[in-house]
Amino acid sequence: MLFQRYKYYILGFLAVLAILGWWAVLEVKKPAQFQVVFFDVGQGDSIFIEDEERHQILIDGGEGKAVLAKLGKAMPFFDRSLDAVILTHPNRDHLGGLIEVLERYKVDRVIYNGVESDDEYYKRFKEIIAKKNIAVSFPRYGEHIILANNTRLDFLFPLEGLRDKKVKDLNNTSIICRLARGEKEYLLMGDAGLDEEAELISNNVYLKSDVLKVGHHGSKNSTSENFLKAVEPQAAIISVGKNTYGHPNEAILERLQDLGTQILRTDERGDISY
């Protein structure tokens, strides 16, 4: 009697399950494509990288929960795992969204600089890593991650380990990465400022790249003329939202325009994909 009363609901539910099952199978069999997506998460940074073998890396997560919807759009609906999460530095506009990501996704490895900070978000970030027993790395110059099809992510900064160190300016501890795929290169600066840029140049770190993710949302304290001469970017990504800091700074925009660099802003274009 009970089945008869609800049989159409039960059959409908089973049909939905079957459709979702087949959809998942088709998604798994569908070949992945290489993608680098600069998520529009408002005033903050978040970058998603995926290769053809579905290796997935998330660099920063913005401050709020917007990154969850972005990941849901970039990844198959059934996929709730990431190979690596990289926190460039523990400021909330890069860290906040990663807390929800760590809570909701299976993350194989977390990569961060390990500097000291009393920020409550940072404490929560490290508590989740410990609770879920996630592997951790503290990268420095010379280390790298190999991805599919001649793609690699090189760590350019910090030049030396920063673990447990107290610093005055967290921005200038940003992990800087360079993603190279064939002849295409992306320089990802976090919130690195003039001091970090000068240190890279003085240590003869190779910086030339096609795409520059501009440091610190286009702040006047980043993106020096000498640095741009070393990078020679064809395109500059500025991850920025509504803010009271004057980001991006007009002088930085003019500096990029003078070099003939194409400027792409997440507050104007939304997500920016390659």
N, C-alpha and C positions, 0 to 999 in steps of 0.2 A: 504493500500500500504506500509506504513511504517513498519507495523508488518511483512508483507510478506518479505520485504527486509532484516529485521534483525532477523527473527524468529529463525534461527539456533543459533545465538548468545544469544538470550533471553532464549531459551530452554536450551542451554548449561550452562548459568549462573544459571538458576533455578535448574538444576541438581547438580551443584557444591554446591549450598546452601543446597539442600536436603541431600547430602552426608555429609557435615559438620554438619548439624543438627543431623543426626543419629550417627555420630562419637561422638558428644558431649554427646548425650544420653547414648551411650555405656560407655563412659569414666566416666560419673557420677555414673552409676550403678556398674562399676568395683570397687571392694573393694580396698581401699588404703592399703598400707603396711607401717609399721613403717620404717623410714629411717633417718639416720643422714649422711649428706654429707658435707665433708670439700671441699669447692669449690677451684679449682685452679684459683685464680684471680691475679696471679703474686705476687709481693711483697706486701702482705696484708693478711687480714683475712676475711673469709666469711663462715658461717656455716648455713646449712639449716636443720631444724628438722620438720618431719611430722609424725603424728600418724595415726592409722587406722580410726579415725573419721575425717580425713583431717584437724585437727588443724595444722596450719603451723606457724613456728617461724623462722625468719631470724636473725642471730646474726652477725653483722657487714656486710659491703658490698664491701670491698676492696677499691681501690682509683678511678678506672675508671668505664666504663660501662660494663665490662665483666660480672658482676653479673647478668645483665638482661638476657643475653643468657643462663647463668647457671640456672636461675629460669625458663626460658622458656622450658628448657629440663627436669627439675625436676618436674614441675607442668603441669597439663593439659593445652592445648593451650587456652582454654576459661576462665581459672581461673586467675583472676587478683586481688586477695585479699589475705591478710596475717593477721593472728590473732594478731601477735605481731612482732615488729622490735626492736631488742636490739642493742644499740650502747654501746660497752664496754667502750670507751673513745674517746674524740674528736680529734684524730690524723687522718690525711687525708687517710692513708692507711687502715683505718677501716671505715671512715666516707664517703669518696667521693662518692662511689657507692650508698650509701643509699639515696642520694639526688634524683637521678633518680628513685629509687624504690618508694620513697614517692610521686614523681610527677606522676608516671604511675600506681601505684597500690592503691587499697583501703586498707588502713592499720587501723586496729581497735585500736591499742595501740602502743605507742612508749615508750620504757623503756631506760633511760639513767641516768648517774650519776649527771648531772646538774652542773658540775663545770664550772667556768668562763673560757672563752678563747676568744680572739679577732680574731680568725681565720675566714676568710670570708666564708669558707665552713660551719663552725659551725653556723654562723649567718644565712646563707641560710637554713640550716637544721631546725633551730628553726622557721624561717619565714614560711616555708611550713607547719610545724606542726600547727602554729597558723592560717594560712590561711585556711587550710582544717579542722580545729577544731578537731584534732586527740587527743584522750585521752592520758595522759602522766602519767608515774609512775617513781619515783626515789627510786629504791629498796635498801635494806640493808640486812645485815645478818639476817637469820631467816625467810625471806619471801620466797614464792615459787609459782610455777604455776603447777596445776594438769592437766595432760594429760591423754589420754585413756590407759586402760589396765595396771594399776599399774605403770604408768610412771609419774615422777615429775621432775621439774626443780627447784633446790634449789639455792638461792642466798647466796653466802658465803662471798662476799666482794662487797662494803665497809661494815665495821663493824658498822660505824655510817654514818649518812647522809652527803653528800658532796655538796648538792645543794648551788649554788652561792658562793662557796668557791674558793679562789685563791690558786693555787698550783704551785710548781716549776716544777714538773715532771708529765705530764699528764699520762704517762705510769703507774705510781704507783697509779693511781685512777681507774684502770681497774675494771669493773664489772667482778667478777669471779663466774661462775655457775658450778653446778654439776648436770648432767642429770643422773637419776637413773631409770632403767627399769628392774624390776625383780632383778636378781643378777648381771646385767651388769651396770657399772658405767663409766661415761665420765666426766673428769675434764677439764673445758674450761677456760683457763687462760688469754685470751686477751693478753695484752702486760705487764702483771704483772712482776715486777722485784724482786730482792732479798729482798727489804724492805717489800713488800706485803707478800712474802712467809714467812718471819720471823714472821710477825704479825699474820698470820694464825696459825703458829705452836705455838707461845707463848700463843695464846688464845684457844689452844686445839681444833681447828676446825677439824672435821673428814675429812680426805683428801684421804683416800685409794680409788683407782679407777683402773679399768682395762685399760682404755684408757686415756692418758694425751695429751691434745692439748697444746704443749709446749709454754711457755710464750715468747713473743717478738721474734718470728721467730727464736728461737735458739740462741739468743744473749748471750754473756758471762755474762751479768748482770742479768740473770735469771737462774732458774733450779739448785739450790744449791744441794749439796750432802744431807744435812739434809732434804731438801724438798722432794727429790726423795725417801729417806728412809721412809718418811711419806706416800707417794703416792703408792709406789711399783707398778708402771704401767707395764702391759704386753706389751703394744704398746704405742709408742709416735708419734703423728702427728706433723709435722713441716710445717706450712703454709709459704712458702717462694718462691720468684722468683729471677730474676736477681737483684743484689743489690751491692752497694759499701761499705756496712757496715761489710762485712765478715760473714753474716748470712747464714747458721748456723755456730756457732763457733766450731772449731775442738775439743776443750776441752769438750764442752757440748756433742758432738757426742760420744766421748770416754767414758764420764761418763755414758751415757745411755747404750752403748755397754757393759761396765763393769758389769752393772746390768742384762745383758741378755735381755734388752728391745728391742723389734722390732721397728725399726725406719722407718717411712713412711713419705716421703716428697712430697709435691704437685708439686714441680718443676721437680721431677723425675717420678711421677706416675699420674699426673693430678688430677682429682677429686678423693677423697678417700671416699668410701661409707661403711656404716655399716647397 
